Every structure is written in C-alpha cells, then in structure tokens.
Amino acid sequence: MFDTVRDDLRATLDEIRAAGLHKPERVIGTPQSATVTVTAGGRPGEVLNFCANNYLGLADHPEVIAAAHEALDRWGYGMASVRFICGTQEVHKELEARLSAFLGQEDTILYSSCFDANGGVFETVLGPEDAVISDALNHASIIDGIRLSKARRFRYANRDMADLERQLKEANEGGARRKLIVTDGVFSMDGYVAPLREICDLADRYDAMVMVDDSHAVGFVGPGGRGTPELHGVMDRVDIITGTLGKALGGASGGYVAARAEIVALLRQRSRPYLFSNTLAPVIAAASLKVLDLLESADDLRVRLAENTALFRSRMTEAGFDILPGDHAIAPVMIGDAAKAGRMAELLLERGVYVIGFSYPVVPQGQARIRVQLSAAHSTADVERAIDAFVAARAELEG
C-alpha cells in the first residue's frame, strides 16, 4: 500500500520545491545565541543569528543555565505523568503564581507549548451557542484551536476596528451567549502590534471577552516587559492571555494561559492538551523562574533590545530598504518576489548573516520578505555588520 502513497508524497514534495516553498533545516552546532555555528544545511561556519526568537538573549544566559543545572539536581529530569495524576511539583505551582503576578492575572495554567495552550482554550470555554471573533492574521495555533470549538466563527480584517465592530454586531444579532475576541498581541510576520485599547473598548460596548496571544511581546514589550496589555494600559481589561516560555522568556519550550480564576479552573478540569499531555519539565519551570527574576530586577536587556531595533530599522530605511513600519524587534524587510527573497537569504548567509526568507503560504502572495529579529545579545557592531551585508547582497542580487 505504501508504495502508492510514497509516489503521491514524493510528487507533493516535488511541487513544494518547484514552487520555491521548500523549507530547509539548517543545523547549528552551538548553543542558541547572537552568533551560531552552522554545521549542515548552509554555508558552514560561524554566522550572526538574526532569525531566532531569542529577543532578550537569555537562551544561553549563564544565570539561566545555572538555574537549570540546579533544578536537574533538585527536581529531576521529567515528570513522566500528567498534572492531575502525579505530575505537579512545587516548582510548577510557583511558576504559575509568578506568571499570574507578572501578567496581572488571577491565575495561570502551564502547557507543554503555547500551541497547546491555544488549542485547549476555545473548546473548553465556548460552546455551540457562543461566538469567537478572530483577527484574520492570527497565529496558526489560534486558527487550529478555534477549529476544535463548536462556537460560531467570525473573522475581522487585521487590526480593522470597524470590521471588528461589524462582526460583533452580527454575533449579537445571531443571539450569541458568550462572545470572545481573540488577537495576537504582536503579529509575527509583520511586527505590528494589536490596538488592544480599542479592542477592549469594543468588547465593553458589546459585552465580549478579550483574549490575547502575547508570545512575541511578553518579556520586552511594555514598560515592565509585561506585554501588549501593559503597553496599552489594559492589563485589567484582558480576560485571557496565552504565551510561550520559548521566545523571550528563555527560549526553551512551554506555554501558559493566564486568565480569570474561573477560566483557569475550568481549563484544569476540561482542557484536553492539559489533561492528556505530560507536565512541563521541571528544569524549564525552574529556569523560567530565574528569567522572571532577571526581568523584574533590571531593564538593561529591554533597553539594549530597543536600541538595537531602532538602529537596524533607521539605518536600513536610510539605505533604501522597505521595512514595515513600527518599533518591534521583528523587522520585516519586504522583497516581494519569493524566489528573490530566498536568494537574498542565501547571499546573506554567504556573508555570515543567518536570516530566513518567508513567502506564500506563510505570507500573502507577492509579499515575500526576510524577517529580521533583533536580540539584546547583538552588539552594535553585529547590527551594523548585518546592515552592510544586506546592502552588499542587494547589490549582487540586482547586479
């Protein structure tokens, strides 16, 4: 039987390659950092890393690593169980309490990933008599989580408050019992920030709840790094925050839902990804506590990230590159053509700068780009070297 299936799968893979959409995996032989060594899948050698979610440079921070070593000795390697059986340790409860306080929410529940967190919310909180109103550019995990729910689905154009209001009106006219507006806090392909104050105003007007996936914000967006609700002054008006421990907060894995106490209590009883997945490894929980210590004790990493971001965005704009507007550490360099974006990424790697070209279906047709992600671990010289590499790669590509 598989011989026939194999031929079909090979044909599909050939189509992906022919369309220029194949995603090679480069292998690195060093810890995640501002500089990594590529060992396979590209030009071998040491390169500057401008495509990781390591916004605060904590993935190889010595204090985080030390906390992880200590946790291995104290708590062991893994739980070999789910939470409600025998998979809850004190370190898990401590992290949930710390995240709740940090994010200004009543309670928090840990998941193995934010993908699982988003997959476990909607079918638990919403039923067929309810409505979910989702931004058109929300992350795939939100889209998949909504698919698991029986709630009626509405979609509004990205950050378009007039369209959001139209969808809320339609949900009301359809007799929705509960309404949940869901948005990314920061849209990962564009670096755009959701207008949370306006969203919360509409939620108040139409008696809806608000949910934010703040994976690309928590740790460095907002005055205290508490994310887009803090940035917009609506921490007390957002009902559900989902996020990850795998980006700015250490870069390992794990996710969470921080929310109203009753929502978290129901998730503990009925959320399938929580009930049927192994507990977050205790070493990750302990290291995440150290990350929160670092974030709450100083703002030097956030300041350095902001400086690097401003430098890259301003200098690239001066050099004539099309950078989507904003001040987020995600700085998309718009190329347009998919093949051209892929080729530019290759030329940059040859010049010692590791970036990735994104094209359809990850982004809309004709909007291929190189998504540059700045880090607090980058030096000023690193950023300037990356800019020089972009200029040189463009000259070769257009020459």
C-alpha positions in Angstrom: 0.0 0.0 0.0 2.7 2.5 0.9 4.4 2.3 -2.5 1.4 4.2 -4.0 1.3 6.6 -1.1 5.1 7.1 -1.4 4.7 8.2 -5.0 2.0 10.7 -4.1 4.0 12.1 -1.2 7.1 12.5 -3.4 5.0 14.3 -6.0 3.8 16.7 -3.4 7.3 17.3 -2.1 8.5 18.0 -5.7 5.7 20.5 -6.1 6.7 22.3 -2.9 10.3 22.5 -4.2 9.3 23.6 -7.7 7.2 26.4 -6.2 10.2 27.7 -4.2 8.4 26.9 -0.9 10.7 24.2 0.5 11.9 24.9 4.0 15.4 23.5 4.5 16.6 23.0 8.1 20.0 24.3 8.9 21.8 22.5 11.6 23.8 24.5 14.2 26.5 23.1 16.4 26.4 25.6 19.2 24.0 27.0 21.8 21.4 29.4 20.6 23.0 32.8 20.7 23.7 36.0 18.8 26.3 34.1 16.9 25.9 30.4 16.0 27.9 27.9 14.0 26.1 26.3 11.1 27.3 22.7 10.5 24.8 21.5 7.9 22.1 22.9 5.5 24.0 26.0 4.5 27.4 27.7 4.4 29.3 26.1 7.3 30.9 28.3 9.9 30.2 31.0 12.4 27.4 33.4 11.5 25.4 36.2 13.1 21.9 34.9 14.0 19.1 37.3 13.1 16.2 34.9 12.8 15.7 33.5 16.3 13.0 34.5 18.8 15.8 34.9 21.4 14.8 38.6 22.0 16.5 39.1 25.3 19.4 36.8 24.6 18.5 34.6 27.6 18.7 31.2 25.8 22.4 30.8 26.9 22.4 33.3 29.8 24.8 31.9 32.5 22.3 32.5 35.3 19.5 30.8 33.5 21.8 27.8 32.7 22.9 27.7 36.3 19.3 27.6 37.5 18.6 24.8 35.1 21.6 22.7 36.4 20.4 23.3 40.0 16.8 22.2 39.0 18.0 19.0 37.5 19.7 18.1 40.8 16.7 19.1 42.9 13.7 18.2 40.8 14.9 15.5 38.3 14.7 15.4 34.5 11.0 14.8 33.8 7.6 14.1 35.4 6.6 11.0 33.4 3.0 12.0 34.1 0.2 14.5 33.6 -0.6 17.1 36.1 -3.7 15.7 37.8 -2.2 12.2 38.3 1.3 12.7 39.8 2.8 15.4 37.6 2.6 18.5 39.7 5.6 19.7 41.7 6.1 22.8 43.9 8.1 24.4 41.1 5.1 24.3 38.7 2.8 26.0 41.2 5.5 28.6 41.9 5.9 29.4 38.3 2.1 29.7 37.8 1.9 32.1 40.7 4.8 34.2 39.4 3.4 34.4 35.9 0.0 35.4 37.3 1.6 38.3 39.3 3.9 39.3 36.4 1.0 39.5 33.9 -1.6 40.9 36.3 -4.0 38.0 36.0 -5.8 36.0 38.7 -4.4 32.5 37.9 -2.2 30.7 35.4 -2.1 27.2 34.0 1.0 25.7 32.3 1.0 23.8 29.0 3.8 22.0 27.0 3.6 24.7 24.4 1.6 27.8 23.5 0.3 25.9 20.5 -1.3 23.5 23.1 -2.5 26.4 25.2 -4.3 27.9 22.3 -5.6 24.5 21.3 -7.1 24.0 24.7 -8.9 27.2 25.4 -11.7 27.6 22.8 -13.4 24.2 23.0 -13.3 24.4 26.8 -14.7 27.9 27.3 -17.0 28.2 24.3 -19.9 26.1 23.1 -22.2 26.0 20.0 -24.3 28.8 21.3 -21.2 31.1 21.6 -19.1 33.2 19.1 -15.4 33.7 18.6 -14.3 36.7 16.7 -10.7 36.3 15.4 -8.2 38.6 13.7 -7.6 37.5 10.1 -3.8 37.3 10.7 -3.9 35.4 14.0 -1.3 32.6 14.5 -2.0 29.1 13.2 -2.4 27.8 16.7 -5.3 30.1 17.3 -6.9 29.1 14.0 -6.5 25.4 14.8 -7.8 25.9 18.4 -10.9 27.6 17.0 -11.5 24.7 14.6 -11.7 22.4 17.7 -14.5 24.5 19.1 -18.2 24.3 18.2 -18.6 28.0 18.6 -19.8 30.2 15.7 -16.8 31.7 13.9 -16.3 35.3 12.8 -13.2 36.9 11.3 -12.2 40.5 11.0 -9.6 42.2 8.9 -6.2 42.7 10.5 -6.4 45.4 13.2 -9.6 46.8 11.5 -11.8 48.1 14.3 -14.7 49.0 12.0 -14.8 45.4 10.7 -14.4 44.0 14.3 -17.5 46.0 15.3 -19.4 44.7 12.3 -18.6 41.1 13.3 -19.6 41.8 16.9 -22.9 43.2 15.8 -23.5 40.1 13.6 -22.7 37.9 16.6 -25.2 39.8 18.7 -27.9 39.6 16.1 -27.2 35.8 15.9 -28.0 35.5 19.6 -24.5 34.5 20.8 -24.5 33.7 24.5 -20.8 34.4 25.0 -18.5 36.4 22.7 -14.7 36.1 22.7 -12.5 38.4 20.7 -9.1 36.9 20.1 -6.0 38.6 18.7 -2.2 38.2 18.5 -0.6 40.9 20.7 2.1 41.2 18.0 1.7 39.7 14.6 4.7 37.6 13.9 5.1 38.1 10.2 4.7 41.9 10.3 5.8 43.1 13.8 2.5 45.0 14.0 1.0 45.5 17.5 -2.7 44.9 18.0 -4.7 48.0 19.1 -5.8 46.5 22.4 -7.3 49.6 23.9 -9.7 50.0 21.0 -10.4 46.2 21.1 -11.2 46.4 24.8 -13.5 49.4 24.2 -15.5 47.4 21.7 -15.5 44.4 24.0 -17.1 46.6 26.7 -19.6 48.0 24.3 -20.7 44.6 23.0 -20.3 42.6 26.2 -17.4 40.4 24.9 -14.4 38.9 26.5 -10.9 39.5 25.2 -8.1 37.0 24.6 -4.5 37.9 23.5 -1.7 35.6 22.4 1.3 37.6 23.5 4.0 35.2 22.6 6.1 37.9 20.7 5.7 40.5 23.4 5.9 39.2 27.0 9.4 39.9 28.4 10.2 43.0 26.4 7.2 44.9 25.2 5.7 47.5 27.7 7.4 49.5 30.4 8.0 46.4 32.6 8.1 43.8 29.8 4.6 42.6 30.6 3.5 42.6 27.0 1.0 44.4 24.9 -1.7 44.8 27.6 0.8 46.7 29.7 1.9 48.7 26.7 -1.7 49.8 26.1 -2.7 50.2 29.7 -5.4 47.5 29.6 -3.9 44.8 31.8 -7.1 44.7 33.9 -9.3 44.5 30.9 -7.9 41.5 29.1 -9.6 38.2 30.2 -7.2 35.6 28.8 -3.5 35.9 27.9 -1.7 33.0 26.3 2.0 32.9 25.7 5.2 30.9 25.5 8.3 30.3 27.5 10.1 29.5 24.3 10.8 33.0 23.0 11.9 36.0 25.2 11.4 34.0 28.4 14.5 31.8 28.0 13.8 30.2 24.6 13.2 26.6 25.7 9.6 25.4 25.4 6.3 25.5 27.3 3.3 27.7 27.3 0.6 29.1 29.6 -2.8 30.6 29.9 -3.0 33.4 32.4 -6.7 34.4 32.9 -9.6 35.0 35.2 -9.6 32.4 38.0 -12.8 30.7 36.9 -11.4 30.2 33.3 -8.2 28.7 34.6 -10.1 26.4 37.0 -12.3 25.1 34.1 -9.2 24.6 31.9 -7.7 22.4 34.7 -10.8 20.2 34.5 -11.6 20.0 30.8 -8.7 21.3 28.6 -7.6 18.2 26.6 -4.0 19.3 25.9 -3.5 19.9 29.6 -5.2 16.7 30.8 -3.5 14.4 28.3 0.0 15.8 27.8 3.0 15.3 30.1 3.8 18.0 32.5 6.3 20.7 31.6 9.8 19.5 32.5 10.7 20.9 36.0 14.0 22.2 34.7 12.2 24.5 32.3 9.9 25.7 35.1 12.8 26.5 37.4 14.8 28.3 34.7 11.7 30.3 33.8 11.6 31.5 37.4 15.1 32.7 37.1 14.2 34.5 33.9 11.4 36.4 35.7 13.9 37.3 38.4 16.1 38.9 35.8 13.2 40.7 34.1 12.0 42.2 37.4 15.4 43.2 38.7 16.6 45.3 35.8 15.6 46.6 32.4 19.1 46.6 30.7 18.2 43.8 28.3 14.9 45.6 27.2 16.8 48.8 26.7 19.6 47.2 24.7 17.0 45.4 22.5 15.2 48.7 21.9 18.4 50.3 20.9 19.4 47.5 18.5 15.9 47.6 17.0 15.9 51.4 16.4 19.4 51.2 14.9 18.6 48.5 12.5 15.2 50.0 11.4 16.6 53.5 10.9 19.8 52.5 9.1 18.0 50.0 6.8 15.4 52.6 5.9 18.1 55.2 5.1 19.7 52.5 2.9 16.5 52.3 0.9 15.1 49.1 2.1 11.3 48.7 2.6 10.8 47.9 6.3 7.3 47.5 7.6 6.7 50.5 10.0 6.8 50.0 13.8 9.3 49.7 16.6 9.1 46.0 17.3 12.1 43.7 17.2 10.5 41.9 14.3 11.7 44.0 11.4 10.4 42.5 8.1 12.5 43.5 5.0 10.0 43.4 2.2 11.2 41.8 -1.0 8.0 40.9 -2.9 9.2 38.0 -5.1 9.5 34.7 -3.3 12.5 33.4 -5.3 14.3 36.7 -4.8 13.7 36.6 -1.1 15.1 33.1 -0.9 18.1 34.1 -3.0 18.8 37.1 -0.8 18.7 35.0 2.3 21.3 32.7 0.7 23.6 35.6 -0.2 23.3 36.9 3.3 24.3 33.6 4.7 27.3 33.6 2.5 28.2 36.9 4.1 27.8 35.5 7.6 24.3 36.7 8.4 21.7 33.9 9.1 18.2 35.0 8.2 15.2 33.3 6.6 13.1 34.3 3.6 9.3 33.9 4.1 6.9 33.5 1.2 3.4 32.2 0.4 1.6 30.5 2.1 3.3 31.8 5.3 2.7 35.3 4.0 0.3 36.6 1.2 1.3 36.2 -2.5 3.6 38.9 -3.6 4.6 39.9 -0.1 7.7 37.7 0.4 10.1 39.1 2.9 13.1 38.5 5.1 12.0 38.6 8.7 14.9 40.0 10.7 14.6 39.5 14.5 16.8 41.6 16.8 18.2 40.5 20.1 19.6 42.1 23.2 22.5 39.7 22.7 23.6 41.5 19.5 26.2 44.2 19.8 26.1 47.5 17.9 28.9 46.1 15.6 26.7 43.0 15.0 23.8 45.1 13.8 26.0 47.3 11.6 27.6 44.2 10.1 24.1 42.8 9.2 23.1 46.1 7.6 26.3 46.1 5.5 25.6 42.5 4.4 22.1 43.5 3.3 23.5 46.3 1.2 26.1 44.0 -0.4 23.6 41.2 -1.0 21.1 43.6 -2.7 23.9 44.9 -5.0 24.8 41.4 -6.0 21.2 40.3 -6.5 20.4 43.3 -8.6 23.7 43.4 -10.5 
